[in-house]
């Protein structure tokens, strides 16, 4: 849980119209553990301070907190904790000019500050507390916790925190008055291009370039900053690998997609899958995906030695599957899901493949692990890998598995690595054999292009 208490206190500065206001005692906790508190005494109490700067920070960053804002540049870490240091270290190795370095440095610091509540109180040296939206949830990350809560619940708590501080601000103070004005306008409508730029993670000028001479609202299907359309999500996930004209091509194809009404069986599976994930919440994300795939095979009565045909499964559940050659080379498939309707637009491929894209890293790890285990169970990999490994044995096993289960060499190689890593047999030498075997498949789409899933 994400909780706070704020006790309004009388300031003892004696000024009729103080410069700083919002004086009070604040305690902020995550999962019952005090993150912002005063624990120097026998009892843990709140921190007595002027909190108007925090309210100003919340007001200025409200839209950024409320959207699923992509990390700057091509960074996509597992967690915002440590992102600043890691991003700066990588930036120094990119060989940028001085001006370009400073420009990107500003973006990195600004992103970190927007999502770190502690940045709102720079003189107080509070522990970092990052808030990032991921889909319908919000991740709250501290030095000791990483929790996921419903978006509406977190925004309601932040709004209550801001309102409590606002009630303690001196309205006649010039500084306090400006902060109160900013807070009252936190939900103001942004210009369309600015809102789209924040949602997608690109400059406003690039939004205009994608829209060309058309109305951006219509091109992107924009209805509001807090509810991105499928076309906006597609642009966000492809902006790191596609040119503006190609992004527009993908969005236009999505606009023409015909979504099929899913079956009651699919609805039940979706609900049960959610319950499975809840029971696996304490597991690492790749383990969640692995166990979810095992559960799905068991639920569908598909034994580990049988292949799974995703196309057939999707169609049986009412999902529309539309073959298309209109997608850019970097895109293998686009999946759309709105309520009880779903559609997959897919390029004809010579083999079944995991399609990876830019989404939150932990979510992507779970999805990849689930897809890999569903298509090629590791028990089958274990059966064909001999106890005594060699380069020829790895290649022979990979050839057999890819043909038998109709999967790519990349997927097979990753499943081999995962299995051997878990059993303590993945040496650098064995890993080299696997990589060599993976690269022997010239027709493997995974070896010839970037894969992106939307």
ZATOR-620578 format. One record per residue: x, y, z of N, C-alpha, C, O in turn. Coordinates in steps of 0.1 Angstrom, whole numbers, plus 5000, padded with zeros to 4 digits. Last residue first. Layout:
BEGIN
XYZXYZXYZXYZ ...
REM end
This chain:
BEGIN
503949494693503149614698501949554705501149634710 507249384689505849354692505149474697505749544706 509849354667509149444675507749394677507049364667 513149264659511749224661511049314670511649354681 515449324633514949364646513549324647512749334638 516749054613516149184615515749204630515649114637 517948804612518148904601517449034603517749124595 517448624630518848644628519048754617520148794615 514748584630515248654642516748684640517248774647 514148444607513848584607514548654619514848774618 516248204594515648244606515348394607516348474607 517648134572516248164570515548204583514348234582 520148074582520048194574518548234571518248344569 521347944610520047944603519848074595519348174600 523547974625523647894613522447894604522447844593 523348104648523648184637523748104624523948164613 522947904667521847994664522048074651521148094643 525447794668524447714662523247804659522547784648 526848004681527247964668526147884661525847904649 525448004706525448124697525848084683525248134673 526247754715524847774713524747894703523947894694 529047784718528447674709527047704705526647694694 529047984737529548004724529147904714528847944703 528047844759527247954754527747994740526948024731 530147664763528847614759528047724753527347704743 532047854772532347774761531047714755530847724743 530947964795531148054784531447974771531048014760 528447724807529747784807529947874795529047874786 525847614821526047714811527447784813527547884819 525147444841525947394831526247494820526947454810 523247494861524647524864525547464854526747454857 520547474856521247354861522747374863523447274866 519947724846519347684859519947554864519947534877 521547724823521847824834521247774847521947784857 520247534808521647504813522047604824522847564833 517747674803517847544810519247514816519347474827 518647904790517847914802517947784810518147784823 519947794767520647874777519947884790520547864801 517747674755518847594759519647674770520047614780 516147904750515647794759516747704764516747664775 517848034732517548094745516947994755517347994766 517747854710519047884717518747944731519447914740 515047864703515647744708516947764715517147704726 514848134694514048084706514647964711514747944724 516748124673516948214684516148164696516648164707 515647944656516847904662517147994674517747954684 512047924659513247974654514447924662514347874673 509847634654510247754661511647804655512247724648 508747374650508447484641508747624648507947714647 509347154665508347244671508047364662507347454666 511147014647510046944653508947034659507747004657 512947214639512147144629510947084636509847094630 514147284663513547384655512547324645511547384642 515047034673514047104680513347204671512147224671 517046964654515946874656514746954663513646934659 518947174656518247144643517047054645515947084639 519647154683518947264678518247244665517147284663 520946904683519746924692518947044687517747034686 523146964666522146854663520846874671519746864665 524347164681523847194668522847094664521747124658 525147024704524247144705523647174692522447194691 526846834693525646794700524646904701523446884700 528946994683528146914673526846874680525746874674 530047094706529447184696528547114687527447164683 528846904735529846944725529147034715527947054715 528246764767527946854756529146874747530246864751 526946494781528246544777528046634765527746584754 524246454782524846484794526246544791526646644798 522446604754523146494761523846544773524146664775 519346724748520646764751521346654759520946614770 516746624747517646604735519046644737519946614729 515546674771515546534766516546514755517046404754 515646954774516446864783516546724778517546664780 513747024756515147064754516046974762517046924757 511446944769511846884756513246914752513946834746 511447104791511546954793511946884780512646784780 510847354781512247314784512447174787513547114786 508647374753508947344767510347304770510947234762 508047594731509147494732509447464747510247534752 505847754733506147704720507147584721507147494713 505747814761504547764754504847694741504347594738 508247914765507947794771506647734765506547614765 508148154749509148054747508747924753508847814746 506048294762505948254748506948144744506548044738 507048334787505848264786505748214771505348094769 509348484782509448354789508248274787508348154785 508248714771509148634763509248494769509248394762 506648814792506048774780506948684772506448584766 508648864812507548774815506948724802506648604800 510149054798510748934802509748824805509948714801 508249264795508749194783509449064787509348964780 507949334822506749284814507249204802506749104799 510549434826510049324834508849254827508749134827 510649654808511549544807511049414814511149304809 507949794791508649784804509349654804508849544801 508849774756507849794766508549774780509749754779 509649744725510049834736508849854745507949934743 509549394717509449534714509749614726510149564736 509649074700509949164711509949304708510249344696 508048784694508248914688508449014700507549034708 509048454687508748554697508948694691509948714685 507648274658508748354665508148434677507048484676 507348014635506848084646507948154654509048104655 508548064601508547994614507848074625507848204624 508348224579508648084577508648004590508647884589 505448444580506848414584507048264581506148184582 503448704570503748564568505148534571506048604565 502748934597503448904584503548754582503748684592 499649014612500948944612501448924598500748904588 497649144636498049164622499449114621500349154629 495049034656496549024654496749044639496248974631 492549154678493049124665494549114665495249184672 489649154699491049144697491349114683490549054675 487249244725487649234710489149234709489849304716 486549314750486349174746486649144731486349044726 488949554753487749494760487649344756488549274759 490949534728490149634733488949564740488049524732 493949484714493049424724492249534730492849614738 496249384688495249484694494249414703493749304699 499449334677498349284685497549394691498049484697 501449294650500849394658499549334664498749274657 504649164639503249154642502749264651503549334658 507149254629506649124625505149104628504449034620 508849524618507649484625507249354620506949334608 510849604601511249584615510049524623510249484634 509649644576510449524578510749494592510849384596 506249764581507649784579508449654582507949574589 503249604567504049654579505549674575506049604566 501949494546502049644547502949694558503249814559 501249244544502549274540502849424540503749474534 499349044566499549174560500949184556501849144563 496648844580497948854573498148984566497149034560 494948874608494948934595496348934590497249004594 492748724629494148714625494248764611493748694602 490648794656490848804642492348804639493148874645 489648564680490648664677490748674662491048574655 488248344688487548454682488348574679487848674674 489548114696489148204706488348334701487948414709 490448014672489447934679488848024691487747994695 492448194665491148194657490048124665488948164664 494348134685493748264684492448264677491448324681 494947864677494447894690493748024690492548034695 496047894651494847814653494147844667492947854667 498348054658497248104648495948024650494948084651 499847894675499248014680498048064671497048114676 500047564680499847654668499047784673497847784674 502347374696501247474698501147564686502147624682 503347034696503447174692502247244695501147194695 503946804724503146854712503346994709503647074718 505146744747505746694734505046734722505346684711 503546834767504846904765505446864752506246934746 500046834758501246774764502546844760502546914749 497447024764498447004754499746954761500347034768 495147104778495446964777496346944765496146844757 494847364786494447334772494647184769494347144758 496047354811494647394810494047354796492947304795 498747294804497947204812496447224810495647134809 499347534790499447404783498647294790497947214784 499047714811498247724799498247594791497147544787 501047634829499647634833498747634821497747554821 503247694814503047554819501547534822500947434819 503047974812502947884800502647744803501847674797 503348044838502048074832501947984819500847934816 505947974844504947904850503547924844502747834843 507248164827507548024825506347944832505847854825 506348414838506048374824506148224822505348164815 507548394863506048404862505648364848504648294846 510148394857509648274863508148274862507448174860 510448654848510648544838510148414843509648334835 509948794872509048804861509248694851508248644845 510148604903510748694893509948684880509248584878 507448584926508448524917509048624908508348734906 505248694939506548704946507748644937508948664941 503148644922503648784923504948794930505748884927 501648424916503148414913503848554916504948574911 499048474921499748374930501248364928501948314936 498748654900498648704914499248604923499948644933 498848484878499948584880499948634894500948664900 496448334882497748274883498848364885499748344893 494648544878494748474891496048404893496648404904 495048584851495248694860495448634874496248684882 494248344841495648374839495948484849497048494855 491448354846492248264853493748294852494548264862 490848564828490548584842491448484850492048524860 491548434804492148564807491948584822492948634829 489848214804491248194804491948324809492948324816 487348354801487648274813489148244815489748254826 487648464776487448544787487748474800488348534809 487848224761489048324761488848414773489848444780 485348124764486448044769487648134770488448124780 483748314752483648304766484848224772485348254783 485748464725484748374730484748374746485648424752 485948804711486448684717485448594724484348644727 485348944681484748934694485248794700484948694694 487949104662487048994664486548984679487249014688 488649404645488749324658487649224659486449254656 490349494618488949444622489049354634489549244633 492249794612492149654617490649624620489949704625 492750044604491849964595491649824600490949744593 494450144623493150204622492150124613490950134615 496749994617495949964630494550024629493549964633 497650124595497149984594496349944606495349864605 498250374605497250364595496650224594495550194592 500450294622499250344628498050344618496950314622 502350204602501850114613500450164618499550084620 502750444588502250324581501650224591500550174588 503850604608502550644603501950524595500650504596 506250484611505350484622503950514617502950454622 507250534586506950404589506050394601505150304602 507650814587506750764577506350614580505250574577 509550834608508250884610507250824599506050794603 511250504612511250644607509750694608508850614609 511750304641511150334629511250474625511350564634 512750264667513350174656512750214642513250154632 511650414686513050394687513650314676514850314674 508950414681509650534678511150524679511950604674 507350194688508150184676509050314673509850314664 505950254710506750134710507650114698508550034698 504550484704505450484715506450364714507650384716 502950404683503950504680505050504691506150514688 501250224697502050174687503250274683504350234682 499950404714500850304720501750244710502950214712 498550554695499550624703500550524709501750544709 496850344686497750404677498850484684500050484680 495350284709496250184703497250244694498350204693 495450594730494850504720495850394715497050404718 495750664764496350654751495650554742495350444747 494550844786493950714780494450704766493750734757 495451084795495450974805494850844799494750744806 495151264775496551234779496551114788497551044789 492751184749493151244762494451194767494951084763 492451094724491251134732491551194745490651234752 493751044692493951104705492651144712491851214706 494450904669493250864677493250914691492850844700 496451004653496850924665495650864673495850794682 494851134633495951044630496250944641496450824639 493251304648492651194641493751094637493450974637 495151474660494151404669493551284661493251184667 496551584639497151484648496151414656496351294659 495251614607494951654621495651544630495251434629 497951624581496651584587496551624602497551654608 500351654570499351764569498051734574497051804572 502051464593502251534580501251654580501251734588 502251314616500951354611500951414597499951414590 505051304618504351184616502951214610502451144601 505551574622506151514610505451384607505251344595 504351624646503851694634504351624621503651624611 505951474662504551444661503951504649503251444641 508351604659508251474653506851434652506451354643 507851834674508051854660507951714653507451714641 507751744701506551784694506651794679505751764671 510051454704509751604704508451634697508051554688 508751164722509451224710509251374711508351414719 507050994737508551004740509351064729510551024727 504350964736505150884727506650884731507350784729 503351134755502951004755503850914747504050794751 504651384748504951324761504551174761505251084767 503551424723504951414724505351344738506251264738 500851444729501251334721502751314723503251194724 500951694742500451574749500951454742501451354749 501851864722502651844734502251724741503151644746 499751834703501151794699502051774712502851684712 497551944718497551804714498951754710499351654714 498252124749498152124734498351984729499151904734 496551984778497752024771497452034756496551974751 494152084801494352024788495652074782495852194780 494852064836494552144824494952064811495851984811 495251954860494651864850494251944838493451894829 496452154875497252034873496651944862497351884854 495452394885495452374870496252244866496552234854 495952394911494552404907494452374892493352334887 498752414912498052294916496652284911496152184908 499152674903499652564895498952434899498652354890 497952814924497452834910497852714902497052654894 499652744945498252704945497552714932496752624928 501952864936501952724937500552674937500252564931 501253134937501653074924501552924925501152864915 500753164965499753184955500053124942499153064936 503353124976502253024978501153034969500552934964 504653354966505153214962503953114964503753034955 503053554978503253544964503653404959503153354949 500753465003502153465000502253464984501653374978 498053425007498453565004499953575001500453684997 497753155013497353205000497753344996497853384985 499952935026499453075029499053135015499953165007 499052595028499752705022499152835024497852845023 497552385038498452455047499252565041500052625048 496152295016495352355027496252425037495752505045 498152175002497552304997496752375008496752495008 498551945016499552045016499052175012499352285018 496151815009496451835023497551945024497452035033 496351804981495351884987495551915002495352025006 498551614978498651754974497651844980497951964983 497351384990498551444995498651594991498951675000 495251344972494951374986496151434993495951535001 496751294949495851414949495451454963495451564967 497951054957498751174954497951304954498351404959 495650894959496450924971497351044968497451124978 494750894932493850944943494650984955494351084962 496850764920496650904917495650974927495851094930 496650514931497850594934497550744931497950824939 494150434921494350434936495550524939495450604948 494450434894493450524900493750534915493550644920 496450224890496650364886495750454894496250554899 497049984915496250034905496450184903496650254912 500649904921499249934926498449994914498950044904 503549734929502649774918501249794923500649694929 506749804944505349764945504549814933504949914927 509549754957509149784944507749724943507549604940 511749874984510549814979510249844964510749944959 514050004991513749874997512549804991512349684994 514150244979515450174981515250034986516149944985 511150224959512050284969513350214970513550114962 508650274935509950214938510750294948510950414946 505750184923506250274933507550204938507550094944 504050174893505050114901505550224910505850334906 500650134885501750234888502750164897502450094907 498650004858499250004872500250114873500650174863 497849984833496850024842497350024857496550054866 501050074821499650024817498650074827498550194830 502750204845502950094835501650034832501149954840 504050504858502850434853503350324843504150344835 506150554886506050534871504750454868504550354874 507850714910506450674907506350674891506550774885 510350674935509950684921508550634919508050534925 511950824959510650754958510150774944509550884940 514950854978514250854965512950774966512850674973 514951015010515150895002514350904989513250954989 515751365011514851255014515251135005515851154995 517051625014517751495012516951375017517351295025 516151875014515851795026516451655025516551585035 516352024992517152065003516951975016517651995026 514551934973515951914971516851944983517951894984 511851814970512351874982513851854982514451784990 511251694946510451804949510951874962510551994965 512751464945513251574938512451704941512951814938 511151274957512151344966512751464959513351544965 509551174937508951274945510051344954509851464957 510551124905511051104919510451214928510851324926 509851184880509251064885509751034899509350934905 511351414873509851414872509151294879508051314884 513951334877513351424886511851424885511151424896 514351164854514551114868513851204878513151154887 513951354834513051234835513151184849512151154855 516051534838514651584839513751464841512751474849 518351374834518051434847516651474849516051454859 517951324806518051214816517751264830516951204837 517851574794516751484793516751374804515751344810 520451664800519351734805518051644805517251644815 521951484784522051484799520951554806520351504816 521351564759520851444763520951424779520051364785 522651814759521251814756520651684761519551684766 525351744765524551834774523051824772522251814781 525951604741525951544754525151614764524351554772 525651794721524751684721524751614735523651574740 527851964729526452014729525451904729524451914736 530051784726529751854739528251894739527651874749 529151484708529751614709529351674722528351634728 529451144720528651264715529551384716530451394724 530250884728531050964719530351084713530651124701 529150724746528450724733529250814723528850824712 529950704772530550614763530050624749530450554740 528250874786529650914785530450824775531450874769 525950724787525950844778527450894776527750934765 526550534806526450494792526550614782527050604771 526550704828527750624825527650584810528750584803 523950794828524950884826526250814822527050864814 522550554833522350624820523450724817523950744806 523450484858523650394847523550474834524350454825 522450704874523850674873524250594861525250614854 519650684868520350814866521850784864522550824855 518850434877518750464862519650584859520350594849 518650374903519950354897520050394882521050394876 515450294899516450304909517750274903518050164898 513750224879514250364879515350384889516050474888 514449904864513949984875514450124874515550144869 515349794840514349724848513649804858512549784862 515550054814516049974825514949894832513749924830 516050164787514850094791515250004803515149884801 517150414765517250354778515950284781514850344779 517350564742517050424741517050344754517050224754 515950864753516850804744516450654742515250634741 514050834784514650904773515650824766516150714770 511250604789512550654793513150734782512850704770 507850714784509050624780510250694786510350814788 505150734806506150804799507450724796507950664805 502150694808503250594808504350644800504550614788 500950964829501150894817502150784818502950784827 501151084854499851024850499950944837499050864834 503551204856503251094865502051014861502050894862 503151404837504251304835504051184844504251074840 501151564848500951484836501951374834501551264829 502551654872501251574873501051494860500651374861 504651814876504951684870503651594869503751474866 503752054887504452064875504651924868504751914856 502451954911501752024901502452024887501752004877 504651834924503451754920502651824909502251754899 506152064929506751954921505551864916505551834904 504452204946504852264933505352154923505052154912 504452034967503252054960503552114946502852084936 507152054975506651924971505351944963505151874953 507152324983507952284972507552144966507552124954 505652325006505152394994505952354982505352344971 506352225031506152125020505552195007505152124998 508452275057507652355047507552265034508552235028 508252025083508952095072507952185065506752165066 508751735102508151875102508951965093510151985094 507951415094508951515092508351655092507451685084 506351195119506451265106507651365106508151405116 508050945139507051045137507251105123508151065115 508550665158508650715145507550825143506350795144 509850695191508750665182509050725169509750835168 512350765200511850635204510750595195510650475191 513950945172513450925186513050785189513250695181 514450925145515550955154515150935169516050905177 512850905123512950785132514150805142514750705147 510651065105511651095115511750985125510950975133 510050975070509650985084510851025093512051025088 509450825042509750965047509250975061507950985063 508950555047509950595037510450735040511650765041 507850305068508050445067509250485058510350445060 505950045056507350085060507450235058507250285047 503549965045503649975059505050025065505150035077 503949995018503849855024504049865039504649765045 505350305024505050205013505050065019506050025025 504550635037504950495038504550405026503650445019 505350945051504950875038505450725039506650705042 504351205071504951075071504451005058503251005055 504851545079504451445069505151315071506351305074 503651825094504351705097503951595088502751545088 504052155079503252045085504251925088505351925085 503552445060504252385071503352265077502252285080 502952595038502652455037503352375048503852265047 505552835030504352785037504152635034504952565029 507753105027507552965025506352925034506152985045 507253375033507753335019507453185017506953155006 504353485051505653415050506053385035505153375027 502953745063502853685050504253615047505153675041 503753785089502353795085502053725072501053655070 506053585107505753675095504253675092503653565092 506653395126506153525130505853625119505553745122 507653145125508453245119507953385123508753485122 506352915133506753005144507653115138508353185146 503352775119504752815117505052915128504252995132 501452505129501552645129503052685128503852625135 500752225108501352285120501452435118501452485107 498851945097499152085095499652145108499052135119 499951635090499451715101499851865099501051895100 499451365070499951505070499251585081497951595081 500451045060499651135070500251265070501551285069 500050805035500650915040499750975052498550945052 500750505015499950585024500750705029501950705028 500350234995501050364995500150465003499050504999 500849885000500050005000500950135000502050125004 
REM end
